[in-house]
Amino acid sequence: MCWDNAGAESFWSTLKTEYYDRHHWATKAEARHGVGAWIEDRYNRRRRHSALGMLSPVAFEEPMHQTAKAA
C-alpha cells in the first residue's frame, strides 16, 4: 500500500528541503558526514515531530529507556 511508506517519504522530504538542498560538498565523504550529523543533531534531538506529540525522537524514546533501565 502507498501508506506504508509515508513515514520514510516524510523523512526524505524533510532532509532534502531543510538540509541537503541548501549545501554543496566537495566529496561524497563530506556529504555523508554532513547528512549524518544533521540527522543526529537536528532531526533526532531538536526537531519536534507531530506524530510523536510534538516531541523530538530522542525525547519521545527517553521514558522507554528509563523504564528499561529500571527493570
trRosetta pair geometry for C-beta under 8 A, 3 or more apart (Angstrom, degrees):
i j d omega theta_ij theta_ji phi_ij phi_ji
1 4 5.1 118 69 -21 80 99
2 5 6.8 -65 -172 36 46 101
2 6 7.8 73 137 -57 67 85
3 6 5.4 -13 -162 -28 55 119
5 8 5.1 -63 -164 50 72 111
5 9 5.3 73 136 -28 93 105
6 9 5.8 -58 -143 39 26 110
6 10 6.2 29 158 -21 63 108
7 10 5.8 -55 -149 34 29 112
7 11 6.5 30 154 -20 63 105
7 51 7.6 -56 -109 18 99 176
8 11 5.7 -52 -150 33 33 113
8 12 6.5 27 156 -14 66 106
9 12 6.0 -56 -146 39 31 107
9 13 6.2 33 155 -20 65 109
10 13 5.8 -57 -147 37 28 113
10 14 6.3 28 155 -18 64 108
11 14 5.8 -61 -152 37 28 110
11 15 6.3 28 154 -19 66 108
11 43 7.8 67 -147 -161 90 141
12 15 5.6 -51 -144 37 33 114
12 16 6.2 30 158 -17 65 108
13 16 6.0 -59 -148 38 27 108
13 17 6.2 9 163 -5 65 113
14 17 6.3 -65 -138 45 25 97
14 18 5.5 -4 176 6 67 121
14 43 7.2 118 120 -115 128 112
14 47 7.8 114 175 172 141 161
15 18 6.8 -64 -122 49 14 92
15 19 5.7 -47 -166 45 55 112
15 20 5.6 47 143 -17 79 115
15 35 7.0 44 -167 -150 119 102
15 38 7.3 119 -137 109 83 131
15 39 7.4 -5 -107 -80 114 92
15 43 7.4 -11 -85 -76 84 144
16 19 7.5 -66 -100 57 6 70
16 20 4.7 -47 -122 52 46 124
16 21 5.5 55 170 -28 69 104
17 20 7.9 17 -6 45 20 86
17 21 6.1 -5 -114 24 30 130
18 22 7.5 -49 154 1 26 129
18 42 7.6 -164 135 134 130 144
19 22 6.2 -94 -162 39 21 106
19 23 6.6 -16 169 2 65 119
19 34 7.7 172 171 144 116 98
19 35 6.9 128 125 -116 136 67
19 38 4.6 67 -126 -161 157 163
19 42 7.4 160 -71 61 127 151
20 23 6.7 -83 -150 41 25 96
20 35 6.7 24 -85 -100 94 107
23 31 7.9 155 110 -118 117 76
23 34 6.3 -151 133 155 162 153
25 28 7.6 115 108 -90 130 17
25 30 4.0 179 -163 96 118 112
25 31 4.1 -160 40 -61 157 80
25 34 6.3 -152 -79 7 131 142
26 30 5.8 63 47 15 74 152
27 30 4.7 103 58 3 81 99
27 31 7.1 -143 99 -1 48 86
28 31 5.5 -56 -150 39 37 113
28 32 6.1 40 152 -23 70 106
29 32 5.6 -51 -144 36 30 113
29 33 6.3 29 156 -16 64 106
30 33 5.9 -56 -147 39 30 109
30 34 6.1 29 156 -19 65 111
31 34 5.8 -58 -144 39 28 111
31 35 6.1 24 161 -15 66 109
32 35 6.2 -57 -143 39 24 106
32 36 6.2 24 157 -17 61 112
33 36 5.8 -60 -147 40 27 112
33 37 6.2 27 157 -19 65 109
34 37 5.8 -56 -146 36 27 110
34 38 6.4 29 154 -20 63 106
35 38 5.6 -53 -149 34 32 113
35 39 6.4 32 154 -20 65 104
36 39 5.8 -53 -148 34 31 110
36 40 6.3 21 158 -10 65 110
37 40 6.0 -60 -144 43 29 106
37 41 5.7 6 167 0 68 117
38 41 6.4 -65 -130 49 21 94
38 42 5.1 -26 -168 29 65 119
38 43 6.4 60 138 -13 73 103
39 42 7.4 -40 -85 55 10 80
39 43 4.8 -35 -141 41 47 130
39 44 6.2 49 156 -18 64 105
40 43 7.6 34 -3 49 14 88
40 44 5.6 -30 -140 35 31 128
40 45 7.0 26 155 -14 51 112
41 44 7.6 69 22 48 10 88
41 45 5.8 -54 -163 36 31 126
41 46 7.0 4 150 1 61 113
42 45 7.1 -33 -71 51 4 84
42 46 5.4 -54 -144 50 45 112
42 47 5.7 50 155 -31 72 107
43 46 7.9 16 -12 51 10 73
43 47 5.2 -24 -127 28 37 133
43 57 7.5 17 137 9 73 123
44 47 7.8 38 -3 38 16 94
44 56 6.6 80 156 169 34 106
44 57 4.9 -62 -144 58 66 119
44 58 5.5 80 154 -38 83 99
45 56 5.6 31 178 164 17 154
45 57 7.9 -54 -59 55 32 82
45 58 5.0 14 -105 6 60 143
46 56 6.0 45 -14 -95 3 141
47 56 6.1 107 64 -115 44 92
48 52 7.6 -141 -171 70 63 105
48 54 4.7 16 171 -171 127 61
48 55 6.2 -23 -138 -93 84 2
48 56 5.9 -72 -90 -61 50 63
49 52 4.3 58 78 20 106 107
49 54 7.2 -165 68 -108 35 24
49 55 6.9 -32 44 70 80 50
49 56 7.0 99 -1 -122 91 30
49 57 6.7 47 0 -54 137 74
49 60 7.6 -41 50 -35 115 142
50 53 8.0 65 -173 -56 33 10
50 54 6.3 14 -105 -71 45 68
52 55 4.7 -97 127 58 108 85
52 56 7.5 -42 92 107 147 5
52 57 6.6 -151 -67 -88 168 51
52 60 4.3 -68 -170 -82 127 147
53 60 7.3 138 43 -106 98 104
55 59 4.3 -129 -176 92 106 114
55 60 4.4 139 100 -63 126 83
56 59 4.6 89 51 11 82 103
56 60 6.8 -145 89 -9 40 89
57 60 5.5 -55 -144 36 30 115
57 61 6.3 16 163 -9 66 110
58 61 6.3 -66 -147 43 26 100
58 62 6.4 48 153 -49 63 98
59 62 5.6 -33 -149 0 32 122
61 64 5.3 -60 -164 40 60 116
61 65 6.1 57 142 -23 85 103
62 65 5.8 -58 -149 36 34 109
62 66 6.4 33 155 -20 68 105
63 66 5.5 -53 -146 36 35 114
63 67 6.4 38 155 -21 66 104
64 67 5.7 -52 -150 35 32 112
64 68 6.4 31 152 -19 64 106
65 68 5.6 -53 -146 37 34 112
65 69 6.4 35 154 -20 65 104
66 69 5.8 -53 -148 35 31 111
66 70 6.4 29 154 -19 63 108
67 70 5.8 -58 -148 36 30 110
67 71 6.5 33 155 -27 64 106
68 71 5.9 -53 -150 26 31 113
